Amino acid sequence: MIDVKVIAKPKSNGSASGIITSGNSTGTNVAKEAAHAAKADLAGYADKAGYADAAGTANEATHAAKAYDLDDDSPVRSEFLSKVADDVAAGKITFQKGLESIGLAIFRDGAQFGNFIKSLYTGTGAGVDEKGNGEFESIRVRSYFEAVEYIVNRLSAIEGDQLLTELDTIESVDDLGNSCYGLHLRSKWDGYFTAQAVNNVLKGIINTLSAGSGTYYTAWFRVNSVNTVNNYIEVTQYPDAETPAGKNYPPSAMMKIARWGNQTDTTRQSCLYLSSTEGRIVKLTGVTKPIIDKTNYGAVFGTPPDFLSALNLPLRDGRDYMYIPGVITTDVIRIDYQGAPVSEHVDRGAWSVTGSYYHNAKNPITGVYEISDVWYNGCKYRCQKTDTTTAPAWNNTDWAMVEGNPDFTVDFSESENIYDPDNFNATLTIVAKLYNIDITGDILDADVAWTRYSEDASGIERVASDNAWTLRRASSGKSIVLTIADCDINGYMPKKIRFTATVTLRDGAGNAASVQSVSYEY
C-alpha cells in the first residue's frame, strides 16, 4: 500500500512561522510534505481506477501517467465527439453561444439534412452546398421574402377543354324572359371589370358533380349588352338546333363563361383552346356562331379534326399531325420511323469536277440532309456516294441516271462513202452511246459482229455469197473499210447490198446488258 501522510495546518499563533508538522519544522521538510501530498492525490486516482492492488503496481504508473490520453479501446471514448475525424453524435447537440464565430469552419463543404437527394421533382431531404445553393422541401417565411429572381416550376394538368380567351364566372342570374338573362359576374380582384363585349359568342360550362349536385353541361349565349361598372351583362340563349350538341341549357350560378367568337367584330372571332378529350390544341378563326366548320380551323396540333380525315389523306392511325395554312420557316428536318433524317433531293445543276456532292448526308454549307442531283450530257444523275469526284457514267456506281435518254444506241460516224464500181471505198466506224454519253471505248472489238445482205439483179438474195463474206469479215472490230471486193460484183453491181454491225454492251460481270444493230445500205 502507498502510505498517505496527512499534513495539517494548525491555528495561527500569531508568529510568521506558524506551520507545525509532526516531524521537524524546517523549510526543507515543508517542501517534502507538499510533494508527498501530490503523490497521494495521484495514488487516490489510481486507487479509484481499480489499479491500487499490489499485483498491478507496474500498471499503476502507466495508467496514471496516461490519464490525459485514454486507451484506444477505452469505453469512455464513445462519450465524446472527435474534432479530427468523421464522427456521429447519438444525441442532440446544443451550442450555447451559437455558431456565428465558427460557422465557416464547420460548414466549409456545405451541410445536408436527412437523406438528401438533389432533384427538383424526385429529391428528398435538404442541403446547402459550399456556394450557398440550398434545396428544401418547403419554406415558411413569417416576415417577408426578398429575392433577386423568382422562378416557378409547376406541373399542372387540365381536364376537358381549356379556352385561352376572356373568362368570367357567373355569380348570380336574373331571368329576363324570352330566353334572355342578366348575368352578375364575379370580381376577380379589387377594381376588376369584365372584358366581355357586345355580340360575343359565349361558351359556358358548369360542373358541380364533386359538390354532389350532379350538374354538368355546356351552354351557349350571345351578349346583348355590357355594364362594365357593375360587372353585369345581358345575354340571349341560342336555340338548341344552333349548338354543337343539339341541346342548350340556361346559365346558372358558378358557371364559367368564355368568349368563343363574335358575330360582328372580326378582332374577337378567334381563340385558342386546349382539349384533352379531343387530344389537340386548336386556334379558331372567323367564329361567329357556336357550331364551327372546317373554315374555322386556323391551326391544329395533335389529333386531326374530322374534316381532314374525310379528305382521304395518307394519315397514319394514332399519329399526331399539325395543320396550318401557312408556314414560314428556315429548316424542315424530316425523320423516318427509326429517327434517321429523311434527305431531300437537291438539284445542283451541271456536274463539276470541283463540286461537293452528298448521298443521305448533311451539306455543311446549307445544313440540309441531301441527295445531290446533277446534269451531265442532257441526263440527270443522282449521287450514290458522298464526296465522289468521278463523272457520271453508265458504269459508274457512284451515280444513278434518273432522267434523260436511257437507250443504248449505235450509229456510224460520218465518213465519205464513194460507191464507184471502178473505185469503191467506204469506211464504217461505229459510235455507241448510253445516256447520251459516248461509250465506244467501253465496247470490245469482239463484241462487234459484221454481216452482209445482198440481192442480185433479179432481186434474189445471194445467200452463199453473203455467208462467205460474213465468215471473212465478221470480226473486223469497231471499224471496217469496205472496198469493191466486199461487193462481190462478178461483172455486175448487186441490186441491193447492206452492211450491218451488231454491237453488244456488257455489264461489269461480263453479261450482255444490251444489244443494238446499225446498218448501211446501198
C-alpha positions as CSV (number, residue, x, y, z in Angstrom):
1,M,0.0,0.0,0.0
2,I,1.1,3.6,-0.6
3,D,1.5,5.5,2.6
4,V,-0.5,8.7,2.9
5,K,0.8,11.3,5.3
6,V,-1.7,13.9,6.4
7,I,-0.4,17.4,6.6
8,A,-2.5,19.5,9.0
9,K,-2.5,23.3,9.2
10,P,-2.8,24.3,12.9
11,K,-4.4,27.5,14.0
12,S,-2.2,30.6,13.8
13,N,-0.3,31.5,16.9
14,G,0.5,35.0,15.6
15,S,4.0,34.2,14.5
16,A,5.3,34.3,11.0
17,S,6.5,30.7,11.1
18,G,3.2,29.2,12.2
19,I,3.3,25.9,10.3
20,I,3.8,22.9,12.6
21,T,4.2,19.4,11.4
22,S,4.6,16.0,13.2
23,G,8.3,16.0,12.0
24,N,10.7,18.8,12.1
25,S,9.6,22.4,11.2
26,T,12.3,23.4,8.7
27,G,11.6,24.8,5.2
28,T,13.0,21.7,3.5
29,N,10.6,19.4,5.4
30,V,7.7,21.6,4.3
31,A,8.6,21.1,0.6
32,K,8.9,17.3,1.1
33,E,5.5,17.2,2.7
34,A,3.9,19.0,-0.2
35,A,5.4,16.5,-2.7
36,H,4.0,13.6,-0.7
37,A,0.6,15.3,-0.8
38,A,0.7,15.5,-4.6
39,K,1.7,11.8,-4.9
40,A,-1.2,11.0,-2.5
41,D,-3.6,12.6,-4.9
42,L,-2.3,10.6,-7.9
43,A,-2.5,7.4,-5.8
44,G,-6.1,8.2,-5.0
45,Y,-7.0,8.5,-8.6
46,A,-5.2,5.2,-9.3
47,D,-7.0,3.5,-6.5
48,K,-10.4,4.7,-7.8
49,A,-9.5,3.4,-11.2
50,G,-9.0,0.0,-9.8
51,Y,-5.3,-0.3,-10.1
52,A,-4.3,0.1,-6.4
53,D,-3.7,-3.6,-5.8
54,A,-0.2,-4.9,-5.1
55,A,-0.1,-7.0,-8.2
56,G,-0.9,-4.1,-10.5
57,T,1.9,-1.8,-9.3
58,A,3.5,-1.8,-12.8
59,N,0.3,-0.8,-14.5
60,E,-0.5,1.9,-11.9
61,A,2.2,4.2,-13.0
62,T,1.4,3.7,-16.7
63,H,-2.3,4.4,-16.5
64,A,-1.8,7.2,-14.1
65,A,0.7,8.8,-16.5
66,K,-1.8,8.4,-19.4
67,A,-4.7,9.8,-17.5
68,Y,-4.9,12.6,-20.1
69,D,-4.7,10.2,-23.1
70,L,-7.2,7.3,-22.9
71,D,-6.6,3.9,-24.4
72,D,-7.9,3.3,-27.9
73,D,-10.3,0.7,-26.6
74,S,-11.5,2.7,-23.6
75,P,-15.3,2.8,-23.4
76,V,-15.0,6.5,-22.4
77,R,-14.2,7.3,-26.0
78,S,-17.8,6.7,-27.1
79,E,-18.9,9.5,-24.9
80,F,-17.1,12.2,-26.8
81,L,-17.1,13.6,-30.4
82,S,-13.8,13.8,-32.4
83,K,-12.7,17.0,-34.0
84,V,-10.1,15.4,-36.2
85,A,-12.1,12.6,-37.8
86,D,-15.6,12.0,-39.1
87,D,-18.0,11.2,-36.2
88,V,-21.7,10.8,-35.4
89,A,-23.5,12.1,-32.4
90,A,-26.1,9.8,-31.0
91,G,-27.9,12.6,-29.2
92,K,-28.9,16.2,-29.7
93,I,-26.1,18.9,-29.6
94,T,-26.8,22.4,-28.4
95,F,-24.4,25.2,-28.9
96,Q,-24.8,27.7,-26.1
97,K,-23.1,30.6,-27.9
98,G,-24.3,29.7,-31.4
99,L,-22.1,29.1,-34.5
100,E,-21.5,32.7,-35.7
101,S,-17.8,32.7,-35.0
102,I,-17.0,29.2,-36.1
103,G,-19.7,28.6,-38.8
104,L,-17.3,28.7,-41.8
105,A,-15.0,26.2,-40.2
106,I,-17.8,23.7,-39.6
107,F,-19.8,24.2,-42.8
108,R,-16.9,24.8,-45.2
109,D,-18.2,22.0,-47.6
110,G,-21.9,22.6,-47.1
111,A,-24.4,20.8,-45.0
112,Q,-27.0,18.1,-45.6
113,F,-30.1,17.1,-43.6
114,G,-31.9,13.8,-43.8
115,N,-31.5,11.5,-46.8
116,F,-30.5,14.3,-49.2
117,I,-31.1,13.6,-52.9
118,K,-30.8,16.6,-55.2
119,S,-33.6,16.8,-57.7
120,L,-36.4,19.3,-58.3
121,Y,-39.1,16.7,-58.7
122,T,-37.8,13.5,-57.0
123,G,-35.4,14.9,-54.4
124,T,-35.5,14.2,-50.7
125,G,-34.1,15.8,-47.6
126,A,-32.4,19.2,-47.7
127,G,-29.0,20.5,-48.4
128,V,-26.8,23.7,-48.7
129,D,-23.7,23.4,-50.8
130,E,-20.4,25.3,-50.3
131,K,-21.6,28.1,-52.6
132,G,-24.7,28.7,-50.7
133,N,-27.1,27.0,-53.0
134,G,-29.9,25.4,-51.0
135,E,-32.6,22.9,-51.7
136,F,-35.5,22.2,-49.4
137,E,-38.9,20.5,-49.4
138,S,-40.7,23.7,-48.3
139,I,-40.0,27.0,-46.6
140,R,-42.2,29.3,-44.4
141,V,-41.4,33.0,-44.1
142,R,-43.1,34.8,-41.2
143,S,-42.0,38.3,-42.1
144,Y,-41.0,38.9,-45.8
145,F,-39.3,37.1,-48.6
146,E,-36.7,39.0,-50.7
147,A,-35.1,37.7,-53.9
148,V,-33.4,39.0,-57.0
149,E,-35.1,36.5,-59.3
150,Y,-38.2,34.3,-58.7
151,I,-38.7,31.2,-60.9
152,V,-41.7,29.0,-60.6
153,N,-41.6,25.4,-62.0
154,R,-45.0,23.9,-61.5
155,L,-46.6,20.8,-63.0
156,S,-50.3,21.2,-63.8
157,A,-52.9,19.2,-65.7
158,I,-56.3,20.1,-67.2
159,E,-59.4,18.1,-67.7
160,G,-61.8,18.6,-70.6
161,D,-61.3,21.8,-72.6
162,Q,-59.5,25.0,-71.7
163,L,-60.0,28.2,-73.6
164,L,-57.4,30.9,-73.8
165,T,-59.7,33.9,-74.1
166,E,-61.7,36.3,-71.9
167,L,-63.2,34.3,-69.0
168,D,-65.7,35.1,-66.3
169,T,-67.6,33.3,-63.5
170,I,-71.4,33.9,-63.1
171,E,-72.2,34.9,-59.5
172,S,-76.0,35.1,-60.0
173,V,-78.6,35.0,-62.8
174,D,-81.6,37.2,-63.5
175,D,-84.3,35.6,-65.7
176,L,-85.4,38.4,-68.1
177,G,-87.8,36.2,-70.1
178,N,-87.8,35.2,-73.8
179,S,-84.5,33.3,-73.4
180,C,-82.8,36.4,-72.1
181,Y,-80.8,36.5,-68.9
182,G,-78.9,39.1,-66.8
183,L,-75.6,37.7,-65.5
184,H,-73.9,39.2,-62.5
185,L,-70.2,38.4,-62.8
186,R,-67.8,37.8,-60.0
187,S,-64.9,40.3,-59.5
188,K,-61.6,38.5,-59.6
189,W,-59.8,41.3,-57.6
190,D,-60.5,44.8,-56.4
191,G,-61.2,47.1,-59.3
192,Y,-61.9,44.2,-61.7
193,F,-64.3,44.6,-64.6
194,T,-65.3,42.2,-67.3
195,A,-63.7,42.2,-70.8
196,Q,-66.8,40.8,-72.5
197,A,-68.2,42.8,-75.4
198,V,-71.5,43.1,-77.3
199,N,-72.2,40.3,-79.8
200,N,-69.6,38.0,-78.2
201,V,-70.5,34.3,-78.6
202,L,-70.1,32.7,-75.2
203,K,-69.4,29.1,-74.2
204,G,-70.4,28.3,-70.7
205,I,-69.5,25.2,-68.7
206,I,-70.9,24.2,-65.3
207,N,-69.6,21.2,-63.4
208,T,-70.7,20.7,-59.8
209,L,-70.5,16.9,-59.7
210,S,-67.9,17.0,-57.0
211,A,-70.2,19.1,-54.8
212,G,-72.9,16.4,-55.1
213,S,-75.4,18.5,-57.1
214,G,-74.9,16.4,-60.3
215,T,-74.9,19.5,-62.6
216,Y,-72.7,19.2,-65.7
217,Y,-73.4,20.7,-69.1
218,T,-72.3,23.2,-71.7
219,A,-74.4,26.2,-72.6
220,W,-74.2,28.9,-75.4
221,F,-75.2,32.6,-75.3
222,R,-74.9,35.8,-77.3
223,V,-74.0,39.0,-75.4
224,N,-76.6,41.8,-75.9
225,S,-75.2,44.5,-73.6
226,V,-72.4,45.0,-71.1
227,N,-72.2,47.1,-68.0
228,T,-68.6,47.1,-67.0
229,V,-69.0,49.3,-63.9
230,N,-71.3,46.7,-62.3
231,N,-69.7,43.6,-64.0
232,Y,-73.1,42.8,-65.4
233,I,-74.0,41.5,-68.9
234,E,-77.3,40.6,-70.6
235,V,-77.3,37.6,-72.9
236,T,-79.6,35.6,-75.2
237,Q,-79.6,31.8,-75.1
238,Y,-79.0,30.1,-78.5
239,P,-81.7,27.7,-79.8
240,D,-81.0,24.0,-79.4
241,A,-80.5,23.5,-83.1
242,E,-77.7,26.1,-83.3
243,T,-75.5,24.3,-80.7
244,P,-73.0,21.5,-81.3
245,A,-74.8,19.0,-79.1
246,G,-78.2,19.9,-80.4
247,K,-79.3,20.8,-76.8
248,N,-78.8,24.1,-75.0
249,Y,-79.2,25.0,-71.3
250,P,-79.8,28.2,-69.3
251,P,-77.0,30.0,-67.4
252,S,-76.5,29.3,-63.7
253,A,-74.5,30.5,-60.8
254,M,-70.9,29.1,-60.6
255,M,-70.9,28.7,-64.4
256,K,-67.6,29.6,-66.2
257,I,-68.3,31.6,-69.4
258,A,-65.6,32.3,-72.1
259,R,-65.6,34.1,-75.4
260,W,-65.8,31.6,-78.3
261,G,-66.2,34.2,-81.1
262,N,-68.1,37.3,-82.0
263,Q,-70.9,37.9,-84.5
264,T,-69.6,41.2,-86.0
265,D,-66.2,42.1,-84.6
266,T,-63.5,40.3,-86.6
267,T,-60.9,41.0,-83.9
268,R,-62.9,38.9,-81.5
269,Q,-63.6,36.0,-83.7
270,S,-60.5,33.9,-82.8
271,C,-59.4,32.0,-79.8
272,L,-57.2,29.2,-78.6
273,Y,-58.4,26.1,-76.9
274,L,-56.7,23.0,-75.5
275,S,-58.8,19.9,-75.4
276,S,-57.7,16.7,-73.5
277,T,-60.8,15.0,-74.8
278,E,-60.1,15.8,-78.4
279,G,-56.4,15.4,-78.0
280,R,-55.4,18.6,-79.8
281,I,-54.6,22.3,-79.5
282,V,-56.6,24.4,-81.8
283,K,-56.7,28.1,-83.0
284,L,-60.1,29.0,-84.2
285,T,-60.6,31.9,-86.6
286,G,-63.7,33.6,-88.1
287,V,-66.0,32.2,-85.4
288,T,-69.5,33.8,-85.5
289,K,-71.6,31.0,-84.0
290,P,-71.4,28.1,-81.6
291,I,-71.1,25.4,-84.4
292,I,-67.8,25.6,-86.2
293,D,-66.8,24.1,-89.6
294,K,-63.6,23.4,-91.5
295,T,-63.2,27.1,-92.4
296,N,-62.8,28.0,-88.7
297,Y,-59.7,25.8,-88.1
298,G,-56.9,28.3,-88.3
299,A,-54.3,25.8,-86.9
300,V,-54.4,22.3,-85.3
301,F,-51.7,20.4,-83.4
302,G,-52.4,16.8,-82.3
303,T,-55.3,14.6,-83.4
304,P,-56.5,15.8,-86.9
305,P,-60.1,17.1,-87.0
306,D,-62.8,15.2,-88.8
307,F,-62.7,17.3,-91.9
308,L,-59.1,16.4,-92.6
309,S,-59.8,12.7,-92.1
310,A,-62.6,12.9,-94.6
311,L,-60.1,14.1,-97.3
312,N,-58.7,10.5,-97.6
313,L,-55.2,11.8,-96.9
314,P,-52.5,9.2,-96.2
315,L,-52.8,9.8,-92.4
316,R,-51.5,7.1,-90.1
317,D,-53.6,5.9,-87.3
318,G,-52.5,7.1,-83.9
319,R,-50.2,9.7,-85.3
320,D,-50.3,13.4,-84.3
321,Y,-50.3,16.0,-87.1
322,M,-50.0,19.7,-87.5
323,Y,-52.4,21.5,-89.8
324,I,-51.7,25.2,-90.6
325,P,-52.5,27.1,-93.8
326,G,-49.1,28.9,-94.0
327,V,-45.6,28.1,-92.9
328,I,-42.6,30.4,-92.6
329,T,-39.5,28.6,-91.6
330,T,-35.8,28.2,-92.2
331,D,-35.3,24.5,-91.7
332,V,-37.6,21.5,-92.1
333,I,-36.0,18.3,-90.9
334,R,-37.9,15.1,-91.6
335,I,-37.1,11.8,-89.9
336,D,-38.2,8.2,-90.6
337,Y,-39.8,5.8,-88.1
338,Q,-36.3,5.0,-86.8
339,G,-35.4,8.6,-86.2
340,A,-33.0,8.9,-89.1
341,P,-33.1,12.1,-91.1
342,V,-35.0,11.9,-94.4
343,S,-32.9,13.5,-97.1
344,E,-34.0,16.0,-99.7
345,H,-33.2,15.7,-103.4
346,V,-31.3,18.8,-104.3
347,D,-30.7,19.8,-107.9
348,R,-27.1,21.0,-108.0
349,G,-27.1,21.9,-111.8
350,A,-24.4,20.8,-114.2
351,W,-21.9,18.3,-112.8
352,S,-18.5,19.8,-111.9
353,V,-15.3,18.1,-111.1
354,T,-14.8,20.6,-108.2
355,G,-18.3,20.2,-106.8
356,S,-19.2,18.5,-103.5
357,Y,-22.0,16.0,-103.7
358,Y,-23.8,14.1,-101.0
359,H,-25.9,10.9,-100.5
360,N,-28.0,10.9,-97.4
361,A,-25.5,13.2,-95.7
362,K,-25.6,16.7,-94.3
363,N,-24.4,19.5,-96.6
364,P,-22.3,21.6,-94.2
365,I,-23.0,24.8,-96.1
366,T,-26.8,24.6,-96.2
367,G,-27.3,22.3,-93.2
368,V,-29.7,20.2,-95.4
369,Y,-29.6,16.4,-95.3
370,E,-29.1,16.0,-99.1
371,I,-29.1,13.6,-102.0
372,S,-27.4,15.6,-104.8
373,D,-28.8,15.6,-108.4
374,V,-26.6,16.7,-111.3
375,W,-27.0,17.1,-115.0
376,Y,-24.5,15.6,-117.4
377,N,-24.8,15.3,-121.2
378,G,-28.5,16.0,-121.1
379,C,-29.3,13.4,-118.4
380,K,-30.0,13.8,-114.7
381,Y,-27.9,11.7,-112.3
382,R,-28.4,11.0,-108.6
383,C,-25.5,10.8,-106.2
384,Q,-24.9,7.4,-104.6
385,K,-21.7,8.1,-102.8
386,T,-20.9,11.2,-100.7
387,D,-17.9,13.2,-101.8
388,T,-17.5,11.4,-105.1
389,T,-15.3,13.2,-107.6
390,T,-15.9,10.9,-110.6
391,A,-18.0,11.9,-113.6
392,P,-21.4,10.3,-114.1
393,A,-21.4,7.4,-116.4
394,W,-23.4,4.3,-117.3
395,N,-21.0,2.1,-115.5
396,N,-20.1,4.4,-112.6
397,T,-21.8,3.1,-109.4
398,D,-21.3,6.5,-107.7
399,W,-24.1,7.8,-109.8
400,A,-27.6,6.6,-111.0
401,M,-29.3,8.0,-114.1
402,V,-32.8,9.1,-113.2
403,E,-33.9,11.3,-116.1
404,G,-32.9,11.5,-119.8
405,N,-32.4,9.1,-122.7
406,P,-31.8,5.7,-121.2
407,D,-31.4,3.9,-124.5
408,F,-28.2,2.2,-125.8
409,T,-27.7,3.4,-129.4
410,V,-25.2,2.6,-132.1
411,D,-24.5,4.6,-135.2
412,F,-21.8,5.1,-137.8
413,S,-19.6,8.1,-137.7
414,E,-19.6,10.4,-140.6
415,S,-17.3,9.4,-143.5
416,E,-17.1,9.8,-147.2
417,N,-18.6,6.7,-148.8
418,I,-17.8,6.6,-152.5
419,Y,-19.8,3.9,-154.3
420,D,-17.9,3.8,-157.6
421,P,-17.8,0.4,-159.2
422,D,-14.4,1.2,-160.5
423,N,-13.1,2.6,-157.3
424,F,-15.4,1.6,-154.4
425,N,-14.1,2.7,-150.9
426,A,-16.1,3.2,-147.7
427,T,-15.1,3.3,-144.0
428,L,-17.8,2.4,-141.4
429,T,-16.9,3.2,-137.8
430,I,-19.5,2.5,-135.0
431,V,-20.3,5.1,-132.3
432,A,-22.0,3.7,-129.2
433,K,-23.9,5.9,-126.8
434,L,-25.7,5.4,-123.5
435,Y,-27.4,8.2,-121.5
436,N,-26.1,10.5,-124.3
437,I,-22.5,9.6,-123.4
438,D,-20.1,8.2,-126.0
439,I,-19.2,4.7,-124.6
440,T,-17.5,3.4,-127.8
441,G,-14.3,2.9,-125.8
442,D,-16.2,0.5,-123.4
443,I,-17.2,-1.8,-126.3
444,L,-14.8,-4.7,-127.0
445,D,-13.8,-5.4,-130.6
446,A,-15.0,-9.0,-130.1
447,D,-18.5,-7.7,-129.2
448,V,-19.0,-6.2,-132.7
449,A,-20.2,-8.6,-135.4
450,W,-20.5,-7.6,-139.1
451,T,-22.9,-9.2,-141.6
452,R,-23.9,-8.6,-145.2
453,Y,-27.2,-8.9,-147.1
454,S,-27.3,-8.5,-150.9
455,E,-29.6,-9.3,-153.8
456,D,-28.7,-10.0,-157.4
457,A,-30.2,-8.1,-160.4
458,S,-33.3,-10.2,-160.2
459,G,-33.9,-9.4,-156.5
460,I,-32.9,-12.8,-155.3
461,E,-30.8,-12.9,-152.1
462,R,-27.3,-14.1,-152.6
463,V,-27.1,-16.3,-149.6
464,A,-24.0,-18.2,-150.3
465,S,-22.0,-15.0,-151.2
466,D,-23.3,-13.2,-148.1
467,N,-22.4,-16.1,-145.7
468,A,-19.0,-16.3,-147.2
469,W,-18.4,-12.5,-146.7
470,T,-19.7,-12.7,-143.1
471,L,-17.2,-15.5,-142.3
472,R,-14.4,-13.5,-143.8
473,R,-15.2,-10.0,-142.2
474,A,-17.4,-10.7,-139.2
475,S,-14.6,-9.9,-136.6
476,S,-13.4,-6.7,-138.1
477,G,-13.9,-4.8,-134.9
478,K,-15.4,-1.3,-134.4
479,S,-14.3,0.0,-137.8
480,I,-14.3,-1.6,-141.2
481,V,-13.0,-0.4,-144.6
482,L,-15.1,-1.7,-147.5
483,T,-13.8,-1.9,-151.0
484,I,-15.2,-3.1,-154.3
485,A,-14.1,-6.6,-153.3
486,D,-16.6,-6.6,-150.5
487,C,-19.5,-6.2,-153.0
488,D,-18.7,-9.4,-155.0
489,I,-19.7,-7.8,-158.2
490,N,-18.7,-10.5,-160.6
491,G,-19.2,-8.3,-163.5
492,Y,-22.3,-6.5,-162.3
493,M,-23.5,-4.5,-159.3
494,P,-26.0,-6.1,-156.9
495,K,-29.5,-4.7,-156.9
496,K,-29.2,-4.2,-153.1
497,I,-26.4,-4.5,-150.7
498,R,-26.5,-3.8,-146.9
499,F,-23.7,-4.0,-144.3
500,T,-24.8,-4.4,-140.6
501,A,-22.8,-4.0,-137.4
502,T,-24.3,-5.8,-134.3
503,V,-22.9,-4.4,-131.0
504,T,-23.2,-6.0,-127.5
505,L,-22.8,-3.9,-124.4
506,R,-21.7,-5.9,-121.3
507,D,-22.1,-5.1,-117.6
508,G,-19.4,-5.3,-115.0
509,A,-19.9,-9.0,-114.6
510,G,-19.4,-9.7,-118.4
511,N,-23.1,-10.4,-119.1
512,A,-24.8,-8.9,-122.1
513,A,-26.7,-5.9,-120.9
514,S,-27.9,-4.6,-124.3
515,V,-27.6,-5.4,-128.0
516,Q,-28.0,-2.9,-130.8
517,S,-27.5,-3.0,-134.6
518,V,-26.8,-0.4,-137.2
519,S,-26.9,-0.8,-141.0
520,Y,-25.6,1.0,-144.0
521,E,-27.4,0.1,-147.3
522,Y,-26.5,0.9,-150.9
